[in-house]
Amino acid sequence: MIRRSTTLLLAVMLVVSACQPAATERPASPTPEVVASAPPTPVPTQVVQEGPALPPSIGEAILLHTQFAADIDAEGVPIGEADAFPEGITQILALVGWRRVDPGTELRLRLFQGDHFVLEHSHVVQTGRDAGFVVPLVARDGFPAAAYTAEVSWNGVPDELATFTVGDVPRAGVILGSGSGSGPMPYANPAEVLVVTRERILRANLGAAADSVFAAAARVGDLHDLEADGTERATPEAAAQEVHRLLSGGRYRYLLILGNDDAVPFFRVQNPLADEERTDLSDWQLPADWLPSDDPYANLDGDHWAIPDLAVARIPSSEDAELLLTQLSDLSPPDGHAYALINQERRTQAATVISTINPSIAVELDYAPPVDTARFASGPAADARYLYVLLHGIGVLTDAWSANLETWVPQNAAQRYAGEWTVESRRHQLDAVSIDGNPGSRGLVNIGACYGAWTLDTIQEPQHKTADNNLALHYLKSGARAFVADTHLSYTVLQAASDPPLGRTGFERIFWRAIGQGATAIDAFQQAKLEIGASIDQLVARGHAQGAALNLKTLHYMVYLGRP
């Protein structure tokens, strides 16, 4: 069995071997002490951080999210990994880890209790790869009930804020930026939307509810049965011929496909990374040679990359009348800000996307762990106007998305807090989002998880995907305004803000930039398609064959689910 996803750090892979100079010696330091009170000093960067700026370490290091735990067991597993601790606890460990940092880099942790400075611990990196240091925060008389903020600096510049609470006090999370959004997100003009389906398939599955679904579909666009002339069109190629005929007049700007793979089949687009992915997918009996895509339905000019000439959306259910009617209605997202849940191992990689989400909207930021399924289900995600999730997924078990867990092993067991620790990902992962207890979302949802939008049947159980075992369908049925994700193994790519878009990360950067500039969700999605598509020839011309293959796959595995 493999992990739920594979992540490619393409920008780092090419240079990582050159980033490991010899380690330097560092003298041992005493155990820091937490005091109950201290003279007030200015807070480093507020827990509400104005403007979701990029961490200064971007492009120079890959840092993990700073974690807190009560202890670390003999196997290297953090015990009581959390951001809330009971009043009176006498020791909390701060875990500062990295995948890559140049030796000689100074990382400094400063702890604040409310707005009071408590302590500072400086560490000079010795081990450049997969390492970290642990700061034991000790309060002999017990930690006072309060909210605490840890600021981690990279070479003297604040790079991250991490928070925890002790006792019965309100949770102190990190919010980037300020402001909120309000009002509806406009839908496409129905006169510009072509809606296609195979009526006989939906009628067979929906029964008496079919008429209501077709009536609703006719209100959001120009509804056409692809088999209205009596010709069976059960293959994507046959269906596409009719779709292209209907689109040929030029009156439409959007295509909405009504139904799942059984009604209007996804194209099986060749996977340009099949050879690299085949082994990872064999245990799951998932296809490596192809990936599901709707892009060829809108490739009207026949270009060789099959870049869609107009935006394609799909409501991928042929049997759930409630889901279909919900998505065909006028959905209005909540007023408010954005919420992001990030795999704690992907803090650096997520930063360019987080910083691009609408700059006029605050982003509440959480990490998994410590967030698990129960906390996510009861947290702010359901009421967020925008929801962004960066976790792991797989096309068989589509009812949960998971995060990496780490083992922390001291390099010198005799002086474990004086030296560095080896930090490695465990095979076991933590489910952070699941269907159980999940209220869903009424907002705009962007999922960065492998197979986040996979709704096709699989060989392994559960074979048939429904809103009860598939998160994409669950979110659509709950009333998500739109759901943007991928249909195959997808790639989180380390990028700086000035880098050309690459992989799913690059697609998401373009998408959220367009949202911030006022584009509708479907237009922002199409803008990302066009820019990723245009980049393929540019990468080929520069000799970046691997990057071109990655963006070709990205172009086709990103899908828009919901009404355009």
C-alpha positions in Angstrom: 0.0 0.0 0.0 1.3 3.4 -0.8 0.6 6.8 0.7 -2.5 8.6 -0.2 -0.5 10.8 -2.6 2.8 11.6 -4.1 4.3 15.1 -3.9 6.9 16.4 -6.4 9.2 19.3 -5.3 10.3 19.9 -8.8 11.9 23.2 -8.2 14.1 21.7 -5.5 14.9 18.4 -7.1 17.3 19.9 -9.6 19.5 21.7 -7.0 19.1 19.8 -3.8 22.4 17.9 -4.1 24.2 21.2 -4.2 22.6 22.5 -1.0 24.4 20.4 1.7 27.7 22.1 2.9 29.4 20.5 5.8 27.8 20.8 9.2 29.2 23.3 11.8 29.6 22.6 15.5 27.3 24.4 17.9 27.7 24.5 21.7 24.9 23.1 23.9 22.4 25.5 25.3 20.5 25.4 28.6 16.9 24.4 28.8 14.7 27.4 28.3 12.4 28.3 31.2 8.9 29.7 31.0 8.0 32.2 33.7 4.5 33.1 34.8 4.8 36.7 33.9 7.4 39.0 32.2 7.7 42.7 31.4 5.5 43.5 28.4 7.3 44.0 25.1 5.8 44.5 21.6 4.5 41.3 20.0 6.8 40.3 17.2 4.2 40.0 14.4 0.6 40.1 15.5 -1.4 36.9 15.5 -3.6 38.7 13.1 -0.9 39.4 10.5 -1.7 42.2 8.0 -1.3 41.0 4.4 -0.7 37.3 3.8 3.0 37.9 2.9 5.3 35.2 1.7 7.7 33.8 4.3 11.2 35.1 3.6 12.5 31.5 3.5 10.6 30.8 0.3 13.1 29.6 -2.4 15.8 29.2 0.3 14.5 26.5 2.6 11.7 24.0 3.1 10.4 24.4 6.7 7.8 22.3 8.4 5.0 23.9 10.5 6.2 24.5 14.0 4.5 21.8 16.2 3.9 21.4 19.9 3.7 18.2 22.0 3.8 17.1 25.6 6.7 14.6 24.9 8.3 12.3 22.3 8.2 8.6 22.9 11.1 6.1 22.4 10.0 5.4 18.8 10.2 9.1 18.0 6.5 9.7 17.9 5.3 13.0 19.4 2.9 12.4 22.3 0.0 14.8 22.8 0.7 16.7 19.6 -1.7 19.6 19.9 -2.2 23.4 20.1 -4.2 23.2 23.3 -2.9 21.9 26.6 -4.3 21.5 30.1 -3.6 24.2 32.7 -0.8 23.2 35.0 1.2 21.3 32.4 4.9 21.7 33.3 6.6 21.0 29.9 5.6 21.6 26.3 8.0 20.8 23.5 8.3 23.1 20.5 9.3 21.1 17.4 11.0 23.2 14.7 11.8 21.0 11.6 12.8 21.2 8.0 13.1 19.2 4.8 16.0 21.5 3.6 17.9 24.4 5.1 21.4 25.5 4.4 23.8 24.6 7.2 24.8 27.8 9.0 21.3 29.2 8.8 20.1 30.7 12.1 16.6 29.7 13.2 15.2 31.5 16.2 12.2 30.8 18.3 10.6 33.5 20.4 7.7 32.7 22.7 5.1 35.2 23.9 2.4 34.8 26.5 -0.3 37.1 25.2 1.6 40.2 24.5 4.4 39.4 27.0 7.8 38.2 25.8 8.7 35.0 27.6 11.9 33.5 26.1 14.1 33.2 23.0 16.0 30.2 21.7 18.5 30.5 18.8 19.7 27.5 16.8 22.3 27.3 14.0 21.5 24.6 11.5 24.0 21.8 11.2 22.1 19.1 9.3 20.8 20.4 6.0 18.2 17.7 5.2 15.3 16.1 7.2 16.2 17.5 10.6 15.1 19.8 13.3 15.5 20.9 16.9 13.3 20.6 19.9 12.9 23.4 22.5 11.6 22.2 25.9 9.4 24.9 27.3 9.4 24.3 31.0 7.3 25.9 33.7 8.1 24.3 37.1 4.9 25.6 38.7 2.8 24.8 35.7 2.0 26.9 32.6 -0.5 29.7 33.4 -3.8 29.6 31.5 -3.2 31.9 28.5 -2.8 32.1 24.7 0.8 31.6 23.5 2.5 32.6 20.2 5.7 31.2 19.0 7.5 33.3 16.3 10.1 31.4 14.2 12.6 33.5 12.4 14.8 32.6 9.5 18.2 34.4 9.5 16.7 37.1 11.7 13.5 37.7 9.7 10.1 36.4 11.1 9.0 33.5 9.0 6.1 31.9 10.8 3.7 32.3 13.7 2.4 29.2 15.5 0.0 29.4 18.4 -1.2 27.2 21.3 -3.3 27.7 24.4 -3.2 26.5 27.9 -6.3 26.1 30.0 -9.8 27.1 29.3 -9.1 30.2 27.1 -10.3 30.9 23.5 -8.1 29.3 20.9 -5.6 31.7 19.4 -5.2 30.8 15.7 -3.3 32.6 13.0 -5.2 34.9 10.6 -3.3 36.3 7.6 -4.6 39.7 6.3 -7.9 41.3 7.1 -11.2 42.0 5.6 -14.1 39.9 4.4 -16.2 39.3 1.4 -20.0 39.4 1.0 -22.8 38.9 -1.4 -23.4 36.3 -4.1 -20.8 35.0 -6.5 -22.3 35.6 -10.0 -23.2 32.7 -12.2 -22.8 32.6 -15.9 -25.6 34.1 -18.1 -27.8 31.1 -19.0 -27.9 32.3 -22.6 -24.2 31.6 -22.8 -24.3 28.1 -21.2 -24.7 24.9 -23.2 -25.9 22.1 -20.9 -25.4 18.5 -22.2 -26.4 15.1 -20.9 -27.7 11.7 -22.0 -31.3 11.9 -21.0 -32.1 8.2 -21.0 -29.3 7.5 -18.5 -30.5 10.1 -16.1 -34.1 9.1 -16.4 -33.2 5.4 -15.7 -31.3 6.5 -12.6 -33.5 9.3 -11.3 -36.9 8.0 -12.0 -39.7 10.4 -11.2 -37.2 13.1 -10.1 -35.8 13.4 -13.6 -38.3 15.9 -14.8 -37.5 18.3 -11.9 -33.7 17.9 -12.7 -34.2 18.6 -16.4 -36.4 21.6 -15.6 -33.8 23.0 -13.3 -31.0 22.4 -15.9 -33.0 24.2 -18.5 -33.2 27.3 -16.3 -29.4 27.6 -16.0 -28.6 27.1 -19.7 -29.6 25.7 -23.1 -30.2 22.0 -22.3 -29.5 19.4 -25.0 -29.8 15.6 -25.0 -26.7 14.2 -26.8 -28.9 11.3 -28.1 -31.9 13.4 -29.2 -31.5 12.1 -32.7 -31.7 8.5 -31.6 -27.9 7.9 -32.0 -26.2 6.2 -29.1 -23.2 8.3 -27.9 -21.7 6.2 -25.1 -18.1 7.0 -25.8 -16.4 10.3 -25.1 -15.4 10.6 -28.7 -18.9 10.1 -30.0 -20.3 12.5 -27.3 -17.7 15.1 -28.2 -18.6 15.1 -31.9 -22.1 16.2 -30.9 -20.9 18.7 -28.3 -18.6 20.3 -30.9 -21.5 20.5 -33.4 -23.7 22.3 -30.7 -20.8 24.6 -29.9 -19.9 25.5 -33.4 -22.3 28.4 -33.7 -20.2 30.4 -31.3 -23.1 31.6 -29.1 -21.8 29.8 -25.9 -19.0 30.7 -23.5 -19.5 27.8 -21.1 -20.2 24.1 -21.3 -22.0 22.3 -18.4 -21.9 18.5 -18.4 -24.8 17.0 -16.4 -24.1 13.5 -15.1 -21.2 11.3 -14.1 -19.0 9.1 -16.2 -21.9 6.7 -17.0 -23.9 9.5 -18.6 -21.4 11.7 -20.3 -18.0 9.8 -20.1 -14.8 11.5 -19.1 -12.1 11.4 -21.8 -9.3 9.0 -20.9 -6.5 11.5 -21.6 -3.0 10.0 -21.9 -0.9 10.6 -18.8 2.5 12.1 -19.7 3.9 11.0 -16.3 2.6 7.4 -16.5 6.0 5.7 -16.3 6.9 7.5 -13.1 3.5 6.8 -11.4 2.8 3.3 -12.4 4.4 1.6 -9.4 2.7 4.0 -6.9 -0.8 3.2 -8.3 -0.5 -0.6 -8.8 -1.5 -1.5 -5.3 -4.7 0.6 -5.7 -5.5 -0.8 -9.1 -5.9 2.8 -10.4 -5.0 3.7 -14.0 -1.6 5.1 -14.6 -1.8 5.4 -18.4 -4.7 7.8 -18.4 -6.5 10.4 -16.4 -10.1 11.6 -16.5 -10.6 15.0 -18.2 -13.4 17.0 -19.8 -11.0 19.3 -21.7 -11.4 17.6 -25.2 -15.1 18.4 -25.1 -14.2 22.1 -25.5 -11.1 21.8 -27.7 -12.7 23.2 -30.7 -9.6 24.2 -32.7 -8.0 20.8 -32.3 -4.7 22.1 -30.9 -2.3 19.3 -30.0 -2.4 20.0 -26.2 -6.2 19.9 -26.2 -6.4 23.2 -24.4 -10.2 24.0 -23.9 -11.4 27.0 -25.9 -14.2 27.7 -23.4 -14.8 26.8 -19.8 -16.1 23.4 -18.9 -18.0 22.5 -15.7 -19.6 19.2 -14.7 -22.1 18.2 -12.0 -20.8 14.6 -11.7 -23.9 12.7 -10.5 -26.4 10.7 -12.6 -28.4 9.3 -9.7 -28.6 11.8 -6.8 -31.5 14.1 -7.5 -30.8 16.1 -4.3 -27.2 16.8 -5.3 -28.2 17.7 -8.9 -31.0 20.1 -7.8 -28.8 21.7 -5.2 -26.1 22.5 -7.7 -28.6 23.6 -10.3 -30.1 26.1 -7.9 -28.9 29.6 -7.0 -26.3 29.1 -4.3 -24.9 32.0 -2.3 -21.7 31.6 -0.3 -21.3 32.8 3.2 -20.1 36.3 3.9 -16.8 36.3 5.7 -13.2 35.3 5.1 -11.2 32.3 3.9 -10.1 29.2 5.7 -7.1 27.0 4.8 -6.1 23.7 6.2 -2.5 22.6 5.3 -0.6 19.4 5.8 2.0 20.5 8.4 4.8 19.1 6.2 3.7 21.4 3.3 3.9 24.8 5.0 6.5 26.2 2.7 5.0 24.8 -0.5 1.5 26.1 0.4 2.7 29.7 1.1 2.6 30.9 -2.5 -1.1 29.8 -2.8 -2.1 31.2 0.6 -0.5 34.5 -0.2 -2.4 34.7 -3.5 -5.9 34.1 -2.1 -7.9 37.3 -2.5 -5.7 40.0 -0.8 -8.8 41.8 0.5 -10.0 38.7 2.4 -8.5 37.4 5.6 -7.2 33.8 5.6 -7.6 31.8 8.8 -4.8 29.2 8.7 -4.7 25.8 10.4 -2.4 22.8 10.0 -2.9 19.0 10.3 -1.8 17.8 12.7 -3.0 19.0 15.2 -6.2 19.4 13.3 -8.0 16.0 12.9 -11.4 15.1 11.4 -13.4 15.9 14.5 -11.8 19.3 14.9 -12.2 20.1 11.2 -15.8 19.1 11.3 -16.6 21.5 14.2 -14.3 24.3 13.0 -14.7 27.3 10.8 -14.4 25.6 7.4 -18.2 25.2 6.9 -18.7 28.9 7.3 -15.8 30.1 5.2 -16.4 32.0 2.0 -13.3 30.4 0.5 -12.0 27.0 1.5 -8.5 25.8 0.6 -7.3 22.3 1.6 -3.8 20.9 1.0 -3.6 17.3 2.1 -3.2 13.8 0.7 -5.8 11.7 -1.2 -6.3 8.6 -3.3 -8.9 7.6 -5.9 -10.2 4.5 -4.0 -10.6 5.9 -0.5 -12.3 9.2 -1.4 -14.0 9.6 1.9 -10.9 11.2 3.7 -7.9 13.4 3.1 -4.8 13.0 5.3 -1.7 14.6 6.5 1.9 13.5 7.1 3.1 12.5 10.6 6.8 12.7 11.6 9.2 10.8 13.7 11.7 12.8 15.7 14.8 10.9 16.7 17.7 12.7 18.6 21.0 12.5 16.9 22.6 12.4 20.3 20.4 10.6 22.8 22.6 11.7 25.7 22.0 15.4 24.9 18.8 15.3 23.0 17.8 18.9 23.6 21.3 20.3 22.9 21.6 18.8 19.4 19.6 18.2 16.3 17.0 15.5 15.6 16.4 13.4 12.5 12.9 14.2 11.2 11.2 11.7 8.8 7.7 11.1 7.6 6.0 8.1 9.0 4.2 5.6 6.8 1.0 6.1 8.8 -0.9 9.3 8.1 -3.5 11.3 10.0 -7.0 11.7 8.5 -7.7 15.4 8.8 -10.9 15.7 6.7 -13.5 13.0 6.4 -17.2 12.7 5.5 -18.2 11.6 9.0 -19.6 14.6 10.8 -18.5 17.0 8.0 -21.1 19.7 7.5 -19.7 20.5 4.0 -19.4 24.0 2.7 -21.4 26.7 0.9 -18.3 28.5 -0.2 -15.9 28.3 -3.1 -13.8 25.1 -2.5 -10.3 24.4 -3.8 -8.8 21.1 -2.9 -5.1 20.3 -3.2 -5.2 16.6 -2.7 -4.5 13.8 -5.1 -7.8 12.6 -6.7 -9.7 15.4 -4.9 -12.3 15.5 -7.7 -12.2 11.7 -8.7 -15.9 10.5 -8.8 -15.4 7.5 -11.1 -16.0 3.9 -10.0 -12.9 1.9 -9.0 -11.9 -1.8 -8.9 -11.4 -1.8 -5.2 -14.1 -1.1 -2.6 -15.9 1.1 -2.3 -16.3 0.7 -6.0 -19.2 3.1 -6.7 -18.8 6.7 -5.6 -21.6 8.5 -3.9 -22.0 11.5 -1.6 -21.7 9.0 1.3 -18.2 7.9 0.4 -16.8 10.6 -1.8 -15.8 14.0 -0.5 -16.2 15.8 -3.8 -19.8 14.6 -4.1 -20.4 15.3 -0.4 -19.3 18.9 -0.8 -21.4 19.4 -3.9 -24.5 18.0 -2.2 -23.9 20.2 0.9 -24.2 23.3 -1.4 -20.6 24.3 -2.3 -20.7 27.2 -4.7 -18.1 25.5 -6.8 -15.5 22.7 -6.3 -12.1 22.9 -8.0 -9.7 20.0 -7.7 -7.9 17.2 -9.6 -8.7 13.8 -10.9 -5.3 12.0 -10.6 -2.0 12.1 -8.8 -1.3 15.8 -8.5 1.8 17.8 -7.6 2.6 20.4 -5.1 5.6 22.3 -6.4 7.8 24.6 -4.4 7.6 28.1 -6.0 8.4 31.7 -5.3 5.9 34.4 -6.3 8.0 35.3 -9.3 8.4 31.8 -10.7 6.4 30.7 -13.7 3.4 28.5 -12.8 4.1 24.8 -12.4 2.0 21.9 -11.4 -1.2 22.1 -9.3 0.4 24.8 -7.2 0.9 27.0 -10.3 -2.7 26.4 -11.4 -4.0 27.4 -8.0 -1.9 30.5 -7.9 -3.4 31.6 -11.2 -6.9 30.7 -10.1 -6.8 32.6 -6.9 -5.1 35.6 -8.5 -8.0 35.8 -10.9 -10.5 35.5 -8.1 -8.7 38.4 -6.3 -9.0 40.5 -9.5 -12.7 40.0 -9.5 -13.2 37.1 -11.9 -16.1 34.7 -11.4 -15.1 31.2 -10.2 -15.6 29.6 -13.7 -13.7 32.4 -15.5 -10.8 32.2 -13.0 -10.7 28.4 -13.6 -10.6 29.0 -17.4 -7.9 31.6 -17.0 -5.8 29.1 -15.1 -6.4 26.5 -17.9 -5.2 28.9 -20.6 -2.1 30.1 -18.7 -1.0 26.6 -17.8 -1.7 25.5 -21.4 0.3 28.4 -22.8 3.2 27.5 -20.5 3.7 24.0 -22.0 5.2 25.3 -25.3 7.3 27.8 -23.3 8.8 25.1 -21.2 9.5 22.9 -24.2 11.2 25.8 -25.9 13.4 26.3 -22.8 14.4 22.6 -22.7 12.3 21.9 -19.6 10.7 18.7 -20.8 9.8 17.5 -17.3 8.1 20.8 -16.4 6.2 20.7 -19.7 5.0 17.1 -19.0 4.0 18.2 -15.5 2.0 21.1 -16.8 0.4 19.0 -19.5 -0.9 16.7 -16.9 -1.9 19.6 -14.7 -3.9 21.2 -17.6 -6.1 18.1 -17.9 -6.5 16.8 -14.4 -7.9 20.0 -13.0 -11.7 20.1 -13.1 -14.5 22.5 -12.1 -17.4 20.7 -10.5 -20.7 22.6 -10.0 -22.7 25.1 -12.0 -20.6 27.7 -14.0 
